[in-house]
Amino acid sequence: MLIKTLLECKRCGYVWQPRSKVIYICPNCKSKYWNEEKTELECFVCGHRWRQKSLQLPKYCPNCHCANWNVPEAIELVKATRELEEFLRTGSWEEKSM
């Protein structure tokens, strides 16, 4: 009895029946990482969410282009920088209650 196996690409969702035992790429999207889950990433600075395309972490957020997108402390640094820029622009310091 022959059992036919179906495979599903975890990148594009394509389902196919393999012709050989060794599968290198998805026949639909040609991804080498067809059997690895995509990870959803979130920028700590702007809150943008996206799915990564490769196994390496991106160097910057695709939305705000911040290089420290994956550092939780970055949002505090960005807020402080914006407050300082506002002070330098207007010449007055406003304390914001939290």
Contacts in CASP RR format, 6 or more apart in sequence:
PFRMAT RR
TARGET T0000
AUTHOR 0000-0000-0000
METHOD contacts of the structure
MODEL  1
MLIKTLLECKRCGYVWQPRSKVIYICPNCKSKYWNEEKTELECFVCGHRW
RQKSLQLPKYCPNCHCANWNVPEAIELVKATRELEEFLRTGSWEEKSM
4 17 0 8 1.000
5 17 0 8 1.000
5 18 0 8 1.000
6 15 0 8 1.000
6 16 0 8 1.000
6 17 0 8 1.000
7 15 0 8 1.000
7 16 0 8 1.000
7 17 0 8 1.000
7 18 0 8 1.000
7 23 0 8 1.000
7 34 0 8 1.000
7 35 0 8 1.000
8 14 0 8 1.000
8 15 0 8 1.000
9 15 0 8 1.000
9 26 0 8 1.000
9 28 0 8 1.000
9 29 0 8 1.000
9 31 0 8 1.000
9 34 0 8 1.000
9 35 0 8 1.000
10 33 0 8 1.000
10 34 0 8 1.000
10 35 0 8 1.000
10 36 0 8 1.000
10 37 0 8 1.000
10 38 0 8 1.000
11 26 0 8 1.000
11 29 0 8 1.000
11 31 0 8 1.000
11 33 0 8 1.000
11 34 0 8 1.000
11 36 0 8 1.000
11 38 0 8 1.000
12 26 0 8 1.000
12 28 0 8 1.000
12 29 0 8 1.000
12 31 0 8 1.000
13 28 0 8 1.000
14 26 0 8 1.000
14 27 0 8 1.000
14 28 0 8 1.000
14 29 0 8 1.000
16 27 0 8 1.000
16 28 0 8 1.000
23 34 0 8 1.000
23 35 0 8 1.000
24 32 0 8 1.000
25 31 0 8 1.000
25 32 0 8 1.000
25 34 0 8 1.000
26 34 0 8 1.000
33 54 0 8 1.000
33 55 0 8 1.000
36 55 0 8 1.000
38 51 0 8 1.000
38 52 0 8 1.000
39 51 0 8 1.000
39 52 0 8 1.000
40 49 0 8 1.000
40 50 0 8 1.000
40 51 0 8 1.000
40 52 0 8 1.000
41 49 0 8 1.000
41 50 0 8 1.000
41 51 0 8 1.000
41 52 0 8 1.000
41 57 0 8 1.000
41 58 0 8 1.000
41 69 0 8 1.000
41 70 0 8 1.000
42 48 0 8 1.000
42 49 0 8 1.000
43 49 0 8 1.000
43 61 0 8 1.000
43 63 0 8 1.000
43 64 0 8 1.000
43 66 0 8 1.000
43 69 0 8 1.000
43 70 0 8 1.000
44 68 0 8 1.000
44 69 0 8 1.000
44 70 0 8 1.000
44 71 0 8 1.000
44 72 0 8 1.000
44 74 0 8 1.000
44 75 0 8 1.000
45 61 0 8 1.000
45 64 0 8 1.000
45 66 0 8 1.000
45 68 0 8 1.000
45 69 0 8 1.000
45 74 0 8 1.000
45 75 0 8 1.000
45 78 0 8 1.000
46 61 0 8 1.000
46 63 0 8 1.000
46 64 0 8 1.000
46 66 0 8 1.000
46 69 0 8 1.000
47 63 0 8 1.000
48 61 0 8 1.000
48 62 0 8 1.000
48 63 0 8 1.000
48 64 0 8 1.000
50 62 0 8 1.000
50 63 0 8 1.000
52 58 0 8 1.000
57 70 0 8 1.000
58 69 0 8 1.000
59 67 0 8 1.000
60 66 0 8 1.000
60 67 0 8 1.000
60 69 0 8 1.000
61 69 0 8 1.000
66 74 0 8 1.000
66 78 0 8 1.000
68 74 0 8 1.000
68 77 0 8 1.000
83 96 0 8 1.000
86 94 0 8 1.000
87 93 0 8 1.000
END
